[in-house]
Amino acid sequence: MADQIEFRVNAPLADGELNPLYAAAWPNHRDAAFANVLERSLAWVAAYADGELVGFVYVAWDGWQHAFLLDTTVHPGWQRRGIGTELVRRATAAAREAGCEWLHVDYGPHLDTFYRGCGFRHTLAGLIHLPAT
């Protein structure tokens, strides 16, 4: 089914496209401005069905060897059709083409099968929560 989806790498995206997608896919999403995220990203990939944004992922990086896959998002009505896998595949290719040696991703246990299917292996990592004060 992903072959019927148009994938765009680093194409312009508007808040008016991203916020509805995030609101549908992330229960606690509040409208946000995405310009700063996109400006600082190594790459992002958007998936469109009939001109509507149905998937998105972006890659942050350290400017050298390490890239970080963030916010793999597929609209709930379009999940389980290979869109997420293709988003990750294209984001991985963009990180590789930029010369990155490592691509990291953090995820909950319920996504382990998905990310292993995309080629990631489980590693130990550390995390500090930095809530607003």
C-alpha positions in Angstrom: 0.0 0.0 0.0 2.9 2.3 0.6 3.5 2.4 -3.2 0.2 4.4 -3.5 1.6 7.0 -1.1 3.8 10.0 -2.2 6.9 10.4 -0.1 8.7 13.7 0.0 12.1 14.3 1.6 12.8 17.8 3.0 9.9 19.3 1.2 8.2 22.4 2.7 5.7 21.6 5.4 3.2 23.9 7.2 2.0 23.8 10.7 -1.5 23.5 9.2 -0.5 20.1 7.9 1.6 18.8 10.8 -0.7 19.8 13.7 -3.7 17.9 12.4 -1.6 14.8 11.8 0.0 15.0 15.3 -3.4 15.7 16.9 -4.8 12.5 15.3 -1.8 10.3 16.2 -0.6 11.7 19.5 -3.3 12.0 22.2 -1.7 14.8 24.2 -0.6 17.0 21.3 -1.1 20.7 21.5 -0.7 22.8 18.4 2.9 23.8 17.9 5.1 25.7 15.5 7.4 23.3 13.6 9.6 25.8 11.8 12.4 25.6 14.5 12.3 21.8 14.4 12.6 21.6 10.6 15.3 24.3 10.4 17.5 22.2 12.8 16.8 18.8 11.3 19.1 16.9 9.1 16.1 15.6 7.2 12.4 14.9 7.4 10.2 12.7 5.4 6.5 13.3 4.7 3.9 10.9 3.4 0.9 12.1 1.4 -2.3 10.3 0.3 -4.3 12.3 -2.3 -2.5 15.5 -1.2 -3.2 15.0 2.5 -0.3 14.5 5.0 -0.7 11.0 6.5 2.8 10.4 7.8 5.9 12.2 9.0 9.3 11.5 10.6 12.4 13.7 11.2 16.1 13.2 11.9 18.0 15.3 14.3 21.8 15.0 14.5 24.9 16.1 16.2 26.5 17.5 13.1 28.8 14.6 12.6 28.3 10.8 13.3 25.1 10.5 15.2 21.6 11.0 14.0 18.3 10.6 15.9 15.1 9.4 14.5 12.2 11.3 16.1 8.4 11.3 16.0 7.7 8.5 13.5 4.0 9.4 13.0 1.3 7.8 10.8 -2.3 8.9 10.9 -4.3 6.2 12.7 -6.5 5.7 9.7 -3.5 4.9 7.5 -1.5 2.6 9.9 -0.4 -1.0 9.1 0.1 -0.3 5.4 3.9 0.0 5.3 3.9 3.8 5.5 5.8 4.0 8.8 8.4 1.5 7.6 8.9 3.5 4.4 9.2 6.7 6.3 12.0 5.2 8.5 13.7 3.6 5.4 13.9 7.0 3.7 15.0 8.8 6.9 17.7 6.2 7.4 18.9 6.7 3.8 19.0 10.5 4.3 21.2 10.1 7.5 23.5 7.6 5.7 23.8 10.0 2.7 24.7 12.8 5.1 27.6 10.7 6.4 26.2 9.7 9.7 27.5 6.5 11.1 24.8 5.8 13.7 21.0 6.3 13.8 19.4 6.2 17.2 15.8 5.8 18.1 14.0 5.7 21.4 10.6 3.9 21.7 8.3 2.1 24.0 8.1 -1.7 24.3 4.9 -1.8 22.2 7.0 -0.6 19.2 9.8 -3.1 19.5 8.6 -5.3 16.7 8.2 -2.4 14.4 11.6 -0.9 14.9 13.4 -4.3 14.9 11.6 -4.8 11.5 13.2 -1.6 10.4 16.6 -2.9 11.2 17.2 -1.4 14.7 18.6 -3.5 17.5 17.9 -3.1 21.1 20.6 -1.2 23.1 20.8 0.3 26.6 20.4 4.0 26.9 20.1 6.7 29.5 17.4 9.3 29.9 16.8 12.3 32.1 13.3 13.9 32.2 13.6 17.7 32.2 10.1 19.0 33.1 9.5 22.7 32.8 9.8 24.4 36.1 
